[in-house]
Amino acid sequence: MSSFDLQLYDFPQLEETMERELPKHKRRVLLLSLPNIILDINKRKKEALQANIWKMALLSASIAAVPIPGLSVAVDVSILVTEITSYYKAFGLDDESLQNLSEKTNVPLEELMAVLKSPLNKEISADVVIKLLTKFAGAGLMLLEFWVSAIPVFGSMAAAGDLVTPPLTAC
């Protein structure tokens, strides 16, 4: 089996067999660590990452019920930073993965970086995430939640209302 042309040989069958025989928690790790050479792998990675969104939404809603002003917003931002970073690594868009790809394909790193269009390509940090959130209409609601959560009893009740709101799903 060639490590350069995995899609040409029995790699898909090997990958399917390994995935089928591994325990569930190891299956996810295997899937997210597979190289992004086959469209099917990328689709399955996307589905695995989307399946995790409801867990993050539930965590966010649970923290929102705690009556500490600003805690909900701080936790939401750190959840977003962590999740976005893991998505970048899973799809090979982080600096280390792009450097490895550059070396394997003899394509300059700058050329690979030029193709990426996301504002998160340069840095994924709380400041960048907050700036992006303020560009969207939902950011106004997040800021409103922050200020409402500062009201001792009412703020906790309003934040707990997030627990019954169904989580949004990504595309």
C-alpha positions in Angstrom: 0.0 0.0 0.0 1.4 3.4 -0.9 1.2 6.2 1.6 0.9 8.7 -1.2 -2.1 7.2 -3.2 -4.3 5.8 -0.4 -7.5 6.2 -2.5 -6.1 3.9 -5.2 -5.5 0.8 -3.1 -7.4 -1.0 -0.3 -7.2 1.9 2.1 -11.0 2.5 2.2 -11.6 -1.1 3.0 -8.9 -1.1 5.7 -10.3 2.0 7.2 -13.9 0.6 7.2 -12.8 -2.6 8.8 -10.8 -0.8 11.5 -13.7 1.6 12.2 -16.2 -1.3 12.4 -14.1 -3.3 14.8 -13.1 -0.5 17.2 -15.1 0.6 20.2 -17.2 3.7 19.7 -14.9 6.2 21.5 -11.9 4.9 19.5 -13.9 5.0 16.3 -14.4 8.8 16.6 -10.7 9.4 17.2 -9.8 7.2 14.2 -12.2 9.1 12.0 -11.0 12.5 13.0 -7.4 11.6 12.5 -7.8 10.1 9.0 -6.3 12.1 6.2 -8.6 14.3 4.1 -8.0 12.6 0.8 -11.5 11.1 0.2 -14.7 13.1 0.1 -16.5 10.4 2.0 -14.1 10.8 5.0 -14.7 14.6 5.0 -18.5 14.0 5.0 -18.2 11.5 7.9 -16.0 13.9 9.8 -18.5 16.7 9.3 -21.3 14.4 10.6 -19.2 13.4 13.7 -18.5 17.0 14.5 -22.1 18.0 14.0 -23.2 15.2 16.4 -21.2 16.9 19.1 -22.9 20.3 18.7 -25.9 19.4 20.9 -23.5 18.5 23.7 -21.8 21.8 23.6 -25.3 23.6 23.5 -26.4 21.6 26.5 -23.2 22.6 28.4 -23.7 26.2 27.4 -27.3 26.2 28.6 -26.4 24.5 31.9 -23.7 27.1 32.6 -26.2 29.8 31.7 -28.4 28.8 34.7 -25.6 29.6 37.1 -26.3 33.0 38.6 -22.8 34.5 38.2 -22.8 37.6 35.9 -20.7 37.1 32.8 -20.0 33.4 33.4 -22.3 32.3 30.6 -20.7 34.6 28.0 -17.1 33.6 29.1 -17.9 29.9 28.9 -19.7 30.3 25.5 -16.7 32.0 24.0 -14.2 29.4 25.4 -16.5 26.6 24.1 -16.4 28.3 20.6 -12.6 28.7 20.7 -12.1 25.1 21.7 -14.6 23.7 19.1 -13.3 25.8 16.2 -9.8 24.8 17.0 -10.7 21.1 17.0 -12.6 21.6 13.7 -9.5 23.2 12.1 -7.3 20.3 13.3 -9.8 17.6 12.2 -10.0 19.0 8.6 -6.2 19.7 8.5 -6.5 23.5 8.4 -4.2 24.2 11.3 -0.7 25.5 10.8 1.0 22.2 11.6 -1.2 20.2 9.2 -0.7 22.8 6.4 3.1 22.7 6.9 3.1 18.9 6.6 0.9 19.1 3.5 3.3 21.7 2.0 6.3 19.5 2.6 4.5 16.4 1.1 3.2 18.1 -2.0 6.1 20.6 -2.6 3.6 23.4 -2.6 4.7 26.5 -0.8 3.0 27.1 2.6 2.1 30.6 1.6 0.2 29.3 -1.5 -1.8 27.0 0.7 -2.5 29.7 3.2 -3.6 32.1 0.4 -6.5 29.7 -0.5 -8.0 29.8 3.0 -10.6 32.5 3.2 -11.8 32.3 6.9 -11.0 35.2 9.2 -10.0 32.6 11.7 -7.0 31.4 9.6 -4.5 33.7 11.3 -5.6 33.2 14.9 -8.3 31.5 16.8 -8.7 33.3 20.1 -11.4 34.6 22.4 -10.9 38.2 21.0 -11.3 37.1 17.4 -14.4 35.0 18.2 -16.0 37.9 20.1 -15.3 40.2 17.1 -17.0 37.7 14.8 -19.9 37.3 17.1 -20.5 41.1 17.3 -20.8 41.1 13.5 -23.9 38.8 13.6 -27.4 39.6 14.9 -27.2 36.9 17.5 -24.4 38.8 19.2 -26.9 41.4 20.3 -28.9 38.7 22.1 -25.7 37.4 23.7 -24.9 40.8 25.0 -28.5 41.2 26.2 -28.2 37.9 28.0 -25.0 39.1 29.6 -26.6 42.2 31.0 -29.8 40.4 32.1 -27.8 37.8 33.9 -26.4 40.5 36.1 -29.9 40.9 37.7 -29.8 38.6 40.7 -33.0 36.5 40.5 -34.4 37.4 37.2 -31.1 36.8 35.4 -30.9 33.2 36.6 -34.4 32.5 35.5 -33.9 34.0 32.1 -30.6 32.1 31.6 -32.3 28.8 32.7 -34.8 29.4 30.0 -32.0 28.6 27.5 -32.2 25.0 28.8 -35.6 24.5 27.1 -34.6 26.2 23.9 -33.6 23.6 21.2 -29.9 23.9 20.1 -29.2 25.2 16.6 -27.6 22.9 14.1 -24.8 23.8 11.8 -24.9 23.4 8.0 
